[in-house]
Amino acid sequence: MSRMPERDSLAFPFAIEADGARRCGRADQIRQRIEQVLFTAPGERIYRPAFGFGARRLVFAAPDSLLRETAAQQLSASLAEALRGEVDPATLRVDLHSDEARLIIEIRYRLAAIDRQERQTFVVGEGWHG
């Protein structure tokens, strides 16, 4: 099986630096796309009202296992859509944990084109006052 090489992509958020548009590698671009899904609230983008997960809304939610499981399924579906073609959907795993003031989100996946396992952890609520 032939794998695609690592490629350079435009970074998010878009910025112009001295030598042109800021760029990043494939793995960094995927992490940036995950962050966009996590921190964009549904309805926030006018032309894509279903885009996003809105992780901040769950920081102070009751630590109910059914709510956590439902949220994990919603996040998995949102990520599968946003990362289509980049991440093998069969390898996408989302775990949500919470304590009194933080939501911990662990996301595991395999980058399909370069056959590399990735694991990302995001902590929502730590140092955030919004």
C-alpha positions as CSV (number, residue, x, y, z in Angstrom):
1,M,0.0,0.0,0.0
2,S,1.4,3.4,-1.0
3,R,1.2,6.1,1.5
4,M,0.9,9.9,0.8
5,P,3.9,11.9,2.0
6,E,3.7,14.4,4.8
7,R,2.5,17.7,3.3
8,D,2.6,21.4,4.2
9,S,-0.8,23.1,4.7
10,L,-2.1,26.5,5.6
11,A,-2.2,26.8,9.4
12,F,-5.3,27.9,11.4
13,P,-5.9,30.6,12.3
14,F,-4.7,32.0,9.0
15,A,-1.8,34.4,9.5
16,I,0.8,36.1,7.2
17,E,4.4,36.0,8.3
18,A,7.5,37.5,6.9
19,D,8.0,34.6,4.4
20,G,4.3,34.3,3.5
21,A,1.3,32.5,4.9
22,R,1.9,30.5,8.0
23,R,2.1,26.8,7.3
24,C,2.0,23.5,9.2
25,G,2.4,19.8,8.7
26,R,-0.5,17.3,8.3
27,A,-0.7,16.2,11.9
28,D,-0.8,19.8,13.1
29,Q,-3.5,20.7,10.6
30,I,-5.6,17.8,11.9
31,R,-5.2,19.0,15.5
32,Q,-6.2,22.5,14.4
33,R,-9.3,21.1,12.7
34,I,-10.2,19.1,15.8
35,E,-9.9,22.3,17.9
36,Q,-12.3,24.1,15.4
37,V,-14.9,21.4,15.9
38,L,-14.4,21.3,19.7
39,F,-14.6,25.0,20.3
40,T,-17.2,26.1,17.7
41,A,-20.7,26.0,19.0
42,P,-23.4,24.6,16.8
43,G,-25.1,27.6,15.0
44,E,-22.0,29.8,15.3
45,R,-21.2,29.5,11.6
46,I,-23.9,31.0,9.5
47,Y,-23.4,28.8,6.4
48,R,-22.7,25.7,8.4
49,P,-25.1,25.7,11.3
50,A,-24.6,22.1,12.2
51,F,-20.8,22.5,12.4
52,G,-19.2,22.3,15.8
53,F,-19.5,20.7,19.2
54,G,-19.4,23.5,21.7
55,A,-17.3,21.8,24.3
56,R,-17.5,24.8,26.7
57,R,-21.2,24.2,27.3
58,L,-20.3,20.9,29.0
59,V,-17.8,22.1,31.5
60,F,-20.3,22.6,34.3
61,A,-22.8,20.0,33.2
62,A,-23.7,17.3,35.8
63,P,-21.2,14.4,35.6
64,D,-23.9,12.1,34.3
65,S,-22.6,9.0,32.4
66,L,-25.5,9.1,29.9
67,L,-24.9,12.8,29.1
68,R,-21.1,12.0,28.7
69,E,-21.8,9.1,26.4
70,T,-24.2,11.0,24.3
71,A,-21.8,14.0,24.1
72,A,-19.0,11.6,23.1
73,Q,-21.1,10.1,20.3
74,Q,-22.0,13.6,19.0
75,L,-18.4,14.7,19.1
76,S,-17.4,11.5,17.2
77,A,-19.9,12.2,14.5
78,S,-18.8,15.8,14.2
79,L,-15.2,14.8,14.0
80,A,-15.8,12.1,11.5
81,E,-17.5,14.6,9.2
82,A,-14.8,17.3,9.7
83,L,-11.9,14.9,9.2
84,R,-13.3,12.8,6.4
85,G,-10.5,11.6,4.1
86,E,-7.8,12.4,6.6
87,V,-8.7,10.1,9.6
88,D,-9.7,6.5,9.3
89,P,-13.2,6.7,10.9
90,A,-13.0,3.1,12.3
91,T,-10.1,4.3,14.5
92,L,-11.7,7.4,15.9
93,R,-12.2,7.1,19.7
94,V,-13.5,9.9,22.0
95,D,-13.4,9.8,25.8
96,L,-14.9,12.5,28.0
97,H,-14.0,12.9,31.6
98,S,-15.0,15.7,34.0
99,D,-14.4,17.0,37.4
100,E,-15.9,20.1,39.2
101,A,-14.6,22.7,36.8
102,R,-12.9,20.9,33.8
103,L,-13.9,18.8,30.9
104,I,-11.1,16.5,29.7
105,I,-11.4,15.3,26.1
106,E,-9.2,12.5,24.8
107,I,-9.3,11.8,21.0
108,R,-7.4,8.9,19.4
109,Y,-7.3,8.3,15.7
110,R,-5.1,7.0,12.8
111,L,-4.1,9.4,10.0
112,A,-5.1,7.4,7.0
113,A,-2.8,8.9,4.4
114,I,0.4,8.6,6.4
115,D,-0.6,5.6,8.6
116,R,0.2,7.2,11.9
117,Q,-1.6,6.9,15.3
118,E,-2.3,10.1,17.1
119,R,-3.7,11.0,20.5
120,Q,-4.8,14.4,21.5
121,T,-5.9,15.6,24.9
122,F,-7.9,18.9,25.4
123,V,-8.7,20.4,28.8
124,V,-11.7,22.8,28.7
125,G,-12.3,25.0,31.7
126,E,-8.8,25.2,33.0
127,G,-7.9,28.9,33.1
128,W,-10.9,29.9,31.1
129,H,-13.4,32.4,32.5
130,G,-16.1,32.9,29.9
